[in-house]
């Protein structure tokens, strides 16, 4: 029977695609985006300036940023090495979509992609400015590339999850000109770095009301994914990765540390009862980690690291987290 032998949680923030010298430039985006405070309420950039930690100036010095950037790069390499050494036959990737493939006209809560391949498409005008160069690292450099999908495993998962009373949307191809979103492109281009390891893309609508799954539903979906893998009639070594998170664009270290503590202690009740108002905007990607946690109950969590990636005086940035279960 198939077996889950590796789990990974990893932030996919564009900060991980950028040189540390560009981190202060994110203020150009943070000043104009629709920000939320730590409780999920709308907040202007000026509001966040007033709410920022008292020691925020110390958190955004060039030296502090360089230290966190170096640690993050080391963590990414550690995750690459863990994936490479696990001898996986397939990797289940749990990620979200931000109007890249889905939109309000058709926005599934949970979707499993089961086509034979999934395409990654280069970003247009990738060298036009610093932001485009950073974003382009999720995607192919020059020509589209079709990455393999373990469609047999995906079909099995769809059937098993429906038997477990999850209403699963599915797709077996992309619209012309479209390619996988950044949550999946990060895995292909920053972690696998071109290796043709078959994946099973699991899309969660983390971002957009009104059909975001509850934390409990995400965790139970992970448990059902574990059961689906355990019933798959193949001697297959499978990994699971949660792509995204933790808190952003307003960093909430208290929330992030609560999530990581609960993961280490396998405190399922805490994970399933995270207040939903905390899981909006970028912080909504914590749902991907909750799903992975449900699927990885049987594996020990033997590595975590957390780097609060502050980048402005308003306390904006990304709570960059990295985890390995094996």
Secondary structure per residue as TSV (DSSP state, phi and psi in degrees):
chain	resnum	aa	ss	phi	psi
A	1	X	-	360.0	158.0
A	2	X	-	-69.9	156.6
A	3	X	E	-144.7	136.0
A	4	X	E	-82.6	119.8
A	5	X	E	-115.7	-8.8
A	6	X	E	-151.3	140.6
A	7	X	E	-129.8	146.3
A	8	X	E	-139.3	140.1
A	9	X	E	-123.9	133.7
A	10	X	E	-152.7	133.6
A	11	X	-	-66.5	150.4
A	12	X	-	-125.0	24.9
A	13	X	-	-53.5	144.3
A	14	X	G	-60.7	-16.0
A	15	X	G	-59.6	-28.6
A	16	X	G	-77.7	-10.3
A	17	X	G	-97.7	-8.4
A	18	X	S	-107.5	147.7
A	19	X	-	-66.0	152.5
A	20	X	G	-61.0	-26.4
A	21	X	G	-63.1	-23.0
A	22	X	G	-89.2	-10.1
A	23	X	G	-57.3	-43.3
A	24	X	G	-63.3	-19.5
A	25	X	G	-72.2	-14.2
A	26	X	G	-62.8	-13.9
A	27	X	H	-59.2	-27.8
A	28	X	H	-60.5	-34.7
A	29	X	H	-86.2	-42.2
A	30	X	H	-66.9	-29.5
A	31	X	T	-69.8	-22.9
A	32	X	T	-114.2	-11.0
A	33	X	S	-73.6	164.7
A	34	X	-	-81.2	90.6
A	35	X	-	-77.3	158.1
A	36	X	B	-125.4	151.8
A	37	X	-	-83.6	-175.5
A	38	X	T	-66.4	-18.4
A	39	X	T	-98.4	7.8
A	40	X	S	85.2	9.9
A	41	X	-	-88.8	145.8
A	42	X	B	-56.7	140.2
A	43	X	-	-149.6	137.9
A	44	X	-	-78.8	167.0
A	45	X	H	-59.6	-38.8
A	46	X	H	-65.3	-36.6
A	47	X	H	-59.4	-45.1
A	48	X	H	-66.5	-33.6
A	49	X	H	-58.4	-41.1
A	50	X	H	-71.5	-26.0
A	51	X	H	-93.6	-4.4
A	52	X	S	-64.9	154.2
A	53	X	-	-56.1	147.7
A	54	X	T	-61.5	-29.1
A	55	X	T	-100.5	24.8
A	56	X	H	-60.1	-33.6
A	57	X	H	-60.8	-36.0
A	58	X	H	-70.1	-25.4
A	59	X	H	-81.4	-13.6
A	60	X	T	-120.5	21.7
A	61	X	S	-68.8	155.5
A	62	X	H	-55.0	-36.7
A	63	X	H	-68.0	-42.2
A	64	X	H	-64.8	-42.4
A	65	X	H	-63.7	-42.2
A	66	X	H	-62.8	-38.5
A	67	X	H	-64.8	-44.5
A	68	X	H	-69.0	-38.8
A	69	X	H	-62.3	-45.0
A	70	X	H	-62.7	-41.2
A	71	X	H	-64.6	-40.4
A	72	X	H	-63.9	-42.3
A	73	X	H	-64.0	-38.7
A	74	X	H	-64.1	-39.7
A	75	X	H	-65.4	-40.4
A	76	X	H	-60.6	-41.4
A	77	X	H	-66.8	-36.9
A	78	X	H	-62.1	-39.2
A	79	X	H	-69.6	-41.9
A	80	X	H	-55.7	-45.8
A	81	X	H	-64.5	-38.9
A	82	X	H	-64.4	-41.9
A	83	X	H	-65.6	-44.3
A	84	X	H	-64.3	-37.0
A	85	X	H	-84.8	-7.6
A	86	X	T	-82.2	-8.9
A	87	X	T	52.3	52.6
A	88	X	-	-76.9	147.5
A	89	X	S	-95.3	-23.3
A	90	X	E	-159.7	155.3
A	91	X	E	-130.9	117.9
A	92	X	E	-83.1	119.7
A	93	X	E	-108.5	117.9
A	94	X	E	-101.3	114.0
A	95	X	E	-145.8	173.9
A	96	X	E	-113.1	166.6
A	97	X	-	-122.8	133.1
A	98	X	S	-118.2	69.6
A	99	X	S	59.4	31.5
A	100	X	S	-93.1	-47.5
A	101	X	S	-113.3	-30.5
A	102	X	-	-113.9	158.6
A	103	X	B	-152.3	175.2
A	104	X	T	-58.0	-19.6
A	105	X	T	-71.4	-24.9
A	106	X	B	-156.8	94.0
A	107	X	-	-126.5	87.6
A	108	X	-	-69.7	146.8
A	109	X	S	-71.7	-45.1
A	110	X	E	-136.2	127.1
A	111	X	E	-136.8	136.7
A	112	X	E	-113.6	126.5
A	113	X	E	-88.3	129.7
A	114	X	-	-128.9	18.5
A	115	X	S	-66.8	165.8
A	116	X	S	-71.2	-27.7
A	117	X	E	-141.0	163.3
A	118	X	E	-131.9	135.3
A	119	X	E	-93.0	141.6
A	120	X	E	-114.0	127.3
A	121	X	-	-114.8	133.7
A	122	X	-	-58.5	150.2
A	123	X	-	-79.2	132.6
A	124	X	T	-68.0	143.6
A	125	X	T	55.2	45.5
A	126	X	T	-64.8	-21.0
A	127	X	T	-106.0	15.9
A	128	X	S	-73.2	-29.3
A	129	X	S	-163.4	177.8
A	130	X	H	-62.2	-38.4
A	131	X	H	-66.6	-40.1
A	132	X	H	-66.6	-40.5
A	133	X	H	-62.3	-38.6
A	134	X	H	-66.7	-48.4
A	135	X	H	-65.7	-33.2
A	136	X	G	-61.7	-19.1
A	137	X	G	-72.5	-9.4
A	138	X	G	-76.9	-14.5
A	139	X	S	-126.8	169.6
A	140	X	-	-63.4	151.9
A	141	X	S	-76.9	-38.7
A	142	X	S	-130.3	-49.7
A	143	X	S	-126.8	150.1
A	144	X	-	-57.6	150.6
A	145	X	E	-135.7	135.9
A	146	X	E	-98.3	116.7
A	147	X	E	-95.1	145.8
A	148	X	E	-71.2	145.7
A	149	X	B	-120.0	137.4
A	150	X	-	-80.7	82.5
A	151	X	H	-67.4	-30.4
A	152	X	H	-66.1	-44.6
A	153	X	H	-64.1	-40.9
A	154	X	H	-60.6	-45.0
A	155	X	H	-59.4	-43.4
A	156	X	H	-63.0	-43.3
A	157	X	H	-62.1	-42.4
A	158	X	H	-58.6	-48.8
A	159	X	H	-63.6	-42.7
A	160	X	H	-65.3	-41.9
A	161	X	H	-68.0	-36.3
A	162	X	H	-64.7	-40.2
A	163	X	H	-60.6	-30.0
A	164	X	T	-87.6	12.6
A	165	X	T	71.2	29.4
A	166	X	-	-95.8	129.5
A	167	X	-	-86.8	98.8
A	168	X	-	-98.3	124.0
A	169	X	E	-78.9	156.7
A	170	X	E	-145.0	159.1
A	171	X	E	-147.7	146.0
A	172	X	S	-121.6	12.8
A	173	X	-	-172.3	173.2
A	174	X	-	-115.4	155.9
A	175	X	-	-64.8	149.5
A	176	X	T	-52.9	133.1
A	177	X	T	84.7	-11.9
A	178	X	-	-88.4	154.6
A	179	X	-	-139.9	169.7
A	180	X	-	-57.4	152.0
A	181	X	-	-78.7	178.6
A	182	X	H	-65.1	-32.0
A	183	X	H	-61.9	-31.8
A	184	X	H	-94.4	-35.3
A	185	X	H	-62.9	-33.0
A	186	X	H	-61.1	-41.4
A	187	X	I	-64.2	-46.2
A	188	X	I	-68.1	-43.6
A	189	X	I	-98.4	-21.0
A	190	X	I	-107.9	-23.4
A	191	X	I	-107.6	-54.4
A	192	X	S	-77.7	-26.7
A	193	X	T	51.6	49.1
A	194	X	T	92.0	-6.3
A	195	X	-	-67.7	134.9
A	196	X	-	-85.6	58.0
A	197	X	-	-82.5	121.0
A	198	X	-	-59.2	138.7
A	199	X	E	-118.7	164.9
A	200	X	E	-123.2	107.3
A	201	X	E	-77.2	123.4
A	202	X	E	-113.6	112.9
A	203	X	E	-95.5	126.7
A	204	X	E	-112.6	136.0
A	205	X	-	-81.7	91.9
A	206	X	-	-87.0	-30.4
A	207	X	S	-85.8	-42.5
A	208	X	S	-111.5	119.8
A	209	X	T	-62.5	156.5
A	210	X	T	-103.2	6.4
A	211	X	-	-115.4	44.0
A	212	X	-	-76.5	134.1
A	213	X	-	-69.2	146.7
A	214	X	-	-69.6	158.6
A	215	X	H	-54.9	-39.7
A	216	X	H	-65.0	-40.1
A	217	X	H	-65.2	-40.0
A	218	X	H	-62.8	-44.4
A	219	X	H	-64.0	-43.3
A	220	X	H	-69.3	-30.4
A	221	X	H	-61.4	-41.9
A	222	X	H	-60.4	-43.0
A	223	X	H	-60.4	-39.5
A	224	X	H	-70.0	-32.8
A	225	X	H	-65.0	-41.5
A	226	X	H	-57.8	-46.3
A	227	X	H	-62.9	-38.5
A	228	X	H	-63.6	-44.1
A	229	X	H	-64.2	-43.1
A	230	X	H	-62.7	-25.2
A	231	X	T	-95.8	1.0
A	232	X	-	-75.7	121.3
A	233	X	-	-82.1	67.4
A	234	X	S	-155.9	141.0
A	235	X	-	-80.1	78.1
A	236	X	-	-121.9	135.2
A	237	X	E	-96.5	120.7
A	238	X	E	-122.1	139.4
A	239	X	E	-110.9	158.6
A	240	X	E	-130.5	133.9
A	241	X	E	-130.2	133.5
A	242	X	E	-97.7	120.4
A	243	X	E	-106.9	116.3
A	244	X	S	130.6	-177.1
A	245	X	-	74.9	-171.7
A	246	X	S	-84.4	-116.9
A	247	X	S	-67.0	137.7
A	248	X	-	-173.5	151.9
A	249	X	S	-97.0	-10.4
A	250	X	B	-94.3	118.3
A	251	X	-	-70.6	133.7
A	252	X	-	-125.2	88.2
A	253	X	H	-62.9	-34.9
A	254	X	H	-62.2	-45.2
A	255	X	H	-62.6	-47.4
A	256	X	H	-61.2	-43.8
A	257	X	H	-68.8	-33.7
A	258	X	H	-62.1	-44.6
A	259	X	H	-61.8	-47.7
A	260	X	H	-66.0	-39.0
A	261	X	H	-62.1	-45.4
A	262	X	H	-64.0	-35.7
A	263	X	H	-64.6	-45.1
A	264	X	H	-63.8	-38.6
A	265	X	H	-90.5	1.4
A	266	X	T	51.0	47.3
A	267	X	-	-90.0	82.1
A	268	X	H	-63.8	-34.3
A	269	X	H	-65.0	-42.2
A	270	X	H	-62.2	-45.2
A	271	X	H	-62.5	-38.9
A	272	X	H	-78.6	-9.6
A	273	X	T	-118.3	21.6
A	274	X	-	-60.8	130.3
A	275	X	-	-58.0	133.1
A	276	X	G	-66.6	-25.4
A	277	X	G	-66.6	-17.6
A	278	X	G	-80.7	-14.2
A	279	X	S	-111.2	60.5
A	280	X	-	-127.6	168.4
A	281	X	G	51.9	-141.3
A	282	X	G	-63.4	-31.6
A	283	X	G	-64.1	-15.9
A	284	X	G	-61.5	-22.9
A	285	X	G	-67.5	-11.0
A	286	X	H	-56.9	-26.8
A	287	X	H	-56.2	-35.9
A	288	X	H	-62.4	-38.7
A	289	X	H	-68.3	-37.0
A	290	X	H	-63.8	-40.6
A	291	X	H	-63.4	-46.8
A	292	X	H	-60.5	-40.0
A	293	X	H	-60.5	-40.3
A	294	X	H	-63.0	-35.1
A	295	X	H	-78.5	-16.4
A	296	X	T	-113.5	22.8
A	297	X	T	-58.6	-29.2
A	298	X	T	-87.3	-7.6
A	299	X	S	-106.1	139.2
A	300	X	-	-71.2	142.6
A	301	X	E	-89.5	106.0
A	302	X	E	-109.0	3.0
A	303	X	E	-152.9	130.2
A	304	X	E	-140.9	149.0
A	305	X	E	-147.9	147.8
A	306	X	E	-134.9	127.4
A	307	X	E	-126.1	107.2
A	308	X	E	-73.0	103.6
A	309	X	E	-84.9	65.8
A	310	X	E	-65.4	144.9
A	311	X	-	-140.8	-6.8
A	312	X	S	-142.7	165.9
A	313	X	T	-67.3	-11.6
A	314	X	T	-86.7	0.6
A	315	X	-	77.5	18.4
A	316	X	B	-83.3	159.3
A	317	X	E	149.2	-150.6
A	318	X	E	-138.0	132.5
A	319	X	E	-77.4	95.3
A	320	X	E	-82.9	119.5
A	321	X	E	-124.7	149.9
A	322	X	E	-141.8	135.3
A	323	X	E	-148.4	147.6
A	324	X	E	-136.1	123.5
A	325	X	E	-105.2	134.8
A	326	X	-	-160.8	360.0
